[in-house]
């Protein structure tokens, strides 16, 4: 049976890098691609940044490949993650040979809680002078993330993972998160090392090799993984996966990059590696590995897009990847 992949380009450079990743997927496997709309452009046309039919397409697909949304991002990506039942955002950050990375020894993965925290959308204006934000943390969601983390490190032959939090200040919410995660890890015989998230932000640039897998609350995982991007060559290299129990959505970490949108020079590598993660999620491990290897070869030998010091177009880099498959 042919798997169905929902494809949402979104806004800005999403309309350039997502077709590049689809081109790569077409080169290695036989999928049925179902294209759908979301983001600023469809909002301007219809008043809705995420049409019901797009939500349903994503919920029904075997996996989704998404680009980026602009001003409507919160109204797009949060419901899309809900559509696939995502509870963890997997964000690898590694330096590639040949790329001018600030810290070439960087190679770690963030496992970010994906449903709660300050991104759960509970904001209110109580007066002209006062706005509030309610942070939500549940034991059940934290435990689900921890179970995934334990399985993740065990499959990779690692003894344990770091837990980044701020429980010394946010004692109830981050305290609950920390206690739930460490309790599940203890029950599974997996080691945990706690690190305050601000201390992590200091230690990571100084010695990134000390970290392999880092489990984080929602906001912390978002910010700290972007910090890691700066160590490996930029957001154009970071893929991500939003994993649910029966479905998943894959997207680059970068945004719409309106300053270069439409110029044909966006780096497609993060989206292509996100597609490799999609392949592996669906059981196409050899194909996923082949795509990763092809990307590594292109990054090492060229051609490269301008963000990495080259002069190549998005299409040129994409074809170079395909030619190596």
C-alpha positions as CSV (number, residue, x, y, z in Angstrom):
1,X,0.0,0.0,0.0
2,X,1.4,3.4,-1.0
3,X,1.8,5.8,1.9
4,X,0.1,9.2,1.7
5,X,2.3,12.2,2.5
6,X,0.6,15.6,3.1
7,X,2.7,18.4,1.7
8,X,2.3,22.0,3.0
9,X,4.7,24.6,1.6
10,X,3.4,27.5,3.7
11,X,5.0,30.9,3.3
12,X,8.3,32.5,2.2
13,X,11.1,30.0,1.5
14,X,8.8,27.2,2.5
15,X,7.5,27.4,-1.1
16,X,11.1,26.7,-2.3
17,X,12.5,24.2,0.2
18,X,9.5,21.9,0.5
19,X,9.4,21.2,-3.3
20,X,13.1,20.5,-3.0
21,X,12.5,17.9,-0.3
22,X,9.6,16.4,-2.3
23,X,11.9,16.0,-5.3
24,X,14.3,14.0,-3.1
25,X,11.5,11.8,-1.7
26,X,10.4,11.1,-5.3
27,X,13.9,9.9,-6.1
28,X,13.9,7.2,-3.4
29,X,10.4,6.0,-2.8
30,X,6.9,5.8,-4.2
31,X,4.6,8.0,-2.2
32,X,1.2,9.6,-2.9
33,X,1.6,13.3,-2.2
34,X,-1.4,15.3,-1.2
35,X,-0.9,19.1,-1.3
36,X,-2.6,21.4,1.1
37,X,-2.5,25.1,2.1
38,X,-1.7,26.9,5.3
39,X,-0.2,30.2,6.4
40,X,-0.4,33.9,5.6
41,X,-1.3,33.6,1.9
42,X,-4.3,31.4,2.4
43,X,-5.3,33.6,5.4
44,X,-5.3,36.7,3.2
45,X,-7.4,34.9,0.6
46,X,-9.9,33.1,2.9
47,X,-9.6,34.6,6.3
48,X,-8.4,31.2,7.7
49,X,-4.7,30.4,8.0
50,X,-5.5,26.7,8.5
51,X,-8.5,25.5,6.5
52,X,-10.4,22.6,7.8
53,X,-9.6,20.5,4.8
54,X,-5.8,21.0,5.5
55,X,-6.3,19.9,9.1
56,X,-8.2,16.8,8.0
57,X,-5.6,16.0,5.2
58,X,-2.8,16.1,7.8
59,X,-4.8,14.0,10.3
60,X,-5.5,11.4,7.7
61,X,-2.1,11.2,6.1
62,X,0.7,8.8,7.0
63,X,3.0,11.7,7.6
64,X,3.3,15.4,6.7
65,X,6.0,17.6,5.3
66,X,5.7,21.2,6.3
67,X,7.7,24.3,5.4
68,X,7.0,27.4,7.5
69,X,4.3,30.0,8.2
70,X,4.8,33.7,8.7
71,X,2.7,35.9,10.9
72,X,0.1,33.2,11.3
73,X,2.7,30.6,12.5
74,X,1.0,30.1,15.9
75,X,-2.3,29.5,14.3
76,X,-0.8,27.0,11.9
77,X,1.9,24.9,13.5
78,X,0.2,24.4,16.9
79,X,-3.0,22.9,15.4
80,X,-1.0,20.9,12.9
81,X,0.9,19.3,15.7
82,X,-2.4,18.6,17.4
83,X,-3.6,17.0,14.1
84,X,-0.8,14.4,14.2
85,X,-1.1,14.0,18.0
86,X,2.4,15.1,18.5
87,X,3.8,15.0,22.0
88,X,7.5,15.3,21.3
89,X,9.5,17.6,18.9
90,X,12.8,15.9,17.9
91,X,15.4,18.4,17.0
92,X,18.9,17.1,16.1
93,X,21.7,19.6,15.9
94,X,25.0,18.5,14.4
95,X,27.9,20.0,12.6
96,X,28.7,18.7,9.1
97,X,32.2,18.2,7.7
98,X,32.9,21.0,5.3
99,X,30.6,23.5,6.9
100,X,32.2,26.4,8.7
101,X,30.7,25.6,12.2
102,X,31.5,27.6,15.3
103,X,31.7,24.3,17.2
104,X,32.3,21.4,14.8
105,X,32.2,18.9,17.6
106,X,28.5,19.6,18.2
107,X,26.2,16.6,17.8
108,X,23.2,16.4,20.1
109,X,19.4,15.9,20.0
110,X,16.8,17.9,21.8
111,X,13.6,16.1,22.8
112,X,11.1,18.9,23.4
113,X,7.7,18.5,25.0
114,X,5.3,19.6,22.4
115,X,1.9,20.2,23.8
116,X,2.1,22.3,27.0
117,X,4.1,25.0,28.8
118,X,3.7,28.6,27.8
119,X,2.9,27.7,24.2
120,X,-0.4,26.2,25.1
121,X,-2.1,29.4,24.2
122,X,-3.7,30.6,27.5
123,X,-3.1,34.3,27.3
124,X,-5.4,37.1,28.5
125,X,-5.6,40.9,28.7
126,X,-7.0,41.6,32.2
127,X,-6.7,45.4,31.9
128,X,-5.1,48.0,29.6
129,X,-2.0,47.6,31.8
130,X,-2.0,43.9,32.5
131,X,-1.6,40.8,30.4
132,X,-1.2,37.2,31.7
133,X,0.0,33.9,30.4
134,X,-0.9,30.6,32.1
135,X,1.7,27.9,31.9
136,X,0.3,24.3,31.8
137,X,2.4,21.3,32.8
138,X,0.9,17.9,33.4
139,X,2.5,14.7,34.8
140,X,0.9,12.6,32.0
141,X,2.5,14.6,29.1
142,X,5.8,14.8,30.9
143,X,5.8,11.0,31.5
144,X,4.9,10.4,27.8
145,X,7.9,12.5,26.7
146,X,10.1,10.6,29.2
147,X,9.0,7.2,27.9
148,X,9.9,8.3,24.4
149,X,13.3,9.6,25.7
150,X,14.1,6.3,27.4
151,X,13.3,4.3,24.3
152,X,15.3,6.8,22.1
153,X,18.5,6.6,24.1
154,X,18.2,2.8,24.6
155,X,17.9,2.2,20.9
156,X,21.1,4.3,20.4
157,X,23.1,2.5,23.0
158,X,23.3,5.5,25.3
159,X,23.1,5.3,29.1
160,X,20.9,8.3,29.7
161,X,20.0,11.8,28.9
162,X,20.2,15.4,30.3
163,X,17.1,17.1,31.7
164,X,17.1,20.9,31.2
165,X,14.7,22.8,33.4
166,X,14.3,25.8,35.7
167,X,12.8,24.0,38.7
168,X,14.8,26.1,41.1
169,X,12.5,29.1,40.2
170,X,9.4,27.5,38.6
171,X,9.0,25.0,41.3
172,X,5.5,23.8,40.6
173,X,5.6,23.6,36.8
174,X,9.2,22.7,36.0
175,X,9.3,20.9,39.3
176,X,6.5,18.6,38.1
177,X,8.2,18.2,34.7
178,X,11.5,17.3,36.2
179,X,10.0,14.9,38.8
180,X,7.9,13.1,36.2
181,X,10.8,12.7,33.7
182,X,13.3,11.5,36.2
183,X,10.8,9.1,37.8
184,X,10.1,7.4,34.5
185,X,13.8,7.2,33.7
186,X,14.5,5.6,37.0
187,X,11.8,3.0,36.4
188,X,13.4,2.2,33.1
189,X,16.9,2.0,34.4
190,X,18.0,5.1,32.4
191,X,20.4,7.6,33.9
192,X,19.4,11.3,34.0
193,X,21.6,14.3,34.6
194,X,19.8,17.5,35.5
195,X,21.0,20.9,34.3
196,X,19.4,24.3,34.8
197,X,18.4,25.7,31.4
198,X,20.4,28.9,31.9
199,X,23.5,27.0,32.9
200,X,22.9,24.8,29.8
201,X,22.9,27.9,27.6
202,X,26.4,28.7,29.0
203,X,27.8,25.2,28.9
204,X,26.7,24.3,25.4
205,X,28.8,26.8,23.5
206,X,31.8,26.2,25.7
207,X,31.7,22.4,25.5
208,X,28.9,21.0,23.3
209,X,30.5,17.5,23.2
210,X,29.3,16.9,26.8
211,X,25.7,16.6,25.6
212,X,24.0,13.8,23.6
213,X,20.3,13.9,24.3
214,X,18.6,16.7,26.1
215,X,15.0,16.5,27.3
216,X,13.3,19.9,27.7
217,X,10.0,21.6,28.4
218,X,8.4,23.3,25.4
219,X,9.8,26.9,25.4
220,X,13.3,25.8,26.6
221,X,13.6,23.2,23.8
222,X,12.6,25.8,21.3
223,X,15.1,28.4,22.4
224,X,18.0,26.1,23.3
225,X,17.9,24.2,20.0
226,X,18.1,27.6,18.2
227,X,21.2,28.3,20.2
228,X,22.6,25.0,19.0
229,X,21.9,26.0,15.5
230,X,24.3,28.9,15.9
231,X,27.0,26.4,16.7
232,X,26.6,24.2,13.7
233,X,26.2,26.7,10.8
234,X,22.7,28.2,11.2
235,X,19.0,27.3,11.1
236,X,19.3,26.2,7.5
237,X,20.8,23.0,8.7
238,X,18.4,22.0,11.5
239,X,15.6,19.5,10.8
240,X,12.8,18.5,13.1
241,X,10.1,15.9,13.7
242,X,6.9,16.2,15.5
243,X,6.1,12.7,16.6
244,X,2.7,11.3,17.7
245,X,1.6,7.9,18.5
246,X,0.3,7.1,15.0
247,X,1.3,10.1,12.9
248,X,4.0,12.6,12.5
249,X,4.9,16.0,11.0
250,X,8.3,16.9,9.7
251,X,9.6,20.5,9.2
252,X,12.8,22.5,9.2
253,X,13.5,24.5,12.3
254,X,14.0,27.7,10.3
255,X,11.2,30.2,9.5
256,X,10.0,31.9,6.3
257,X,13.1,34.0,5.8
258,X,11.2,36.8,4.0
259,X,14.5,38.7,3.2
260,X,15.5,36.0,0.7
261,X,12.1,34.5,-0.2
262,X,11.6,34.2,-4.0
263,X,15.3,34.6,-4.8
264,X,15.9,30.9,-5.2
265,X,18.8,30.8,-2.9
266,X,17.3,29.3,0.3
267,X,19.2,26.4,1.8
268,X,17.0,23.2,1.4
269,X,19.2,21.0,3.5
270,X,17.2,21.2,6.7
271,X,14.0,20.3,4.9
272,X,15.7,17.5,3.0
273,X,17.0,16.0,6.2
274,X,13.5,16.4,7.7
275,X,12.4,14.3,4.8
276,X,15.1,11.8,5.7
277,X,13.6,11.6,9.2
278,X,10.2,11.1,7.6
279,X,11.5,8.2,5.6
280,X,13.0,6.6,8.7
281,X,9.8,7.1,10.6
282,X,7.9,5.2,8.0
283,X,10.4,2.4,8.0
284,X,12.5,3.3,5.0
285,X,15.7,3.3,7.0
286,X,18.0,2.6,4.1
287,X,16.5,5.4,2.0
288,X,16.7,7.8,4.9
289,X,20.3,6.9,5.5
290,X,21.0,7.4,1.8
291,X,19.5,10.9,1.8
292,X,21.5,11.9,4.9
293,X,24.7,10.6,3.2
294,X,23.9,12.6,0.0
295,X,23.3,15.8,2.0
296,X,26.5,15.3,3.9
297,X,28.4,14.8,0.7
298,X,27.0,18.0,-0.8
299,X,27.7,20.0,2.3
300,X,31.3,18.7,2.3
301,X,32.1,19.1,-1.4
302,X,29.5,21.6,-2.6
303,X,27.6,23.2,-4.2
304,X,26.4,25.3,-1.2
305,X,23.9,28.1,-0.9
306,X,25.0,31.7,0.1
307,X,24.2,31.2,3.9
308,X,27.1,28.6,3.9
309,X,29.4,30.8,1.9
310,X,28.5,29.4,-1.6
311,X,26.8,30.8,-4.6
312,X,24.5,27.9,-5.5
313,X,20.7,28.1,-5.9
314,X,18.2,26.0,-4.1
315,X,17.6,24.0,-7.2
316,X,21.3,23.4,-7.8
317,X,21.8,22.0,-4.3
318,X,18.7,19.8,-4.6
319,X,19.9,18.3,-7.9
320,X,23.3,17.7,-6.4
321,X,21.7,15.7,-3.5
322,X,19.5,13.8,-6.0
323,X,22.5,13.0,-8.2
324,X,24.2,11.3,-5.2
325,X,21.3,9.0,-4.4
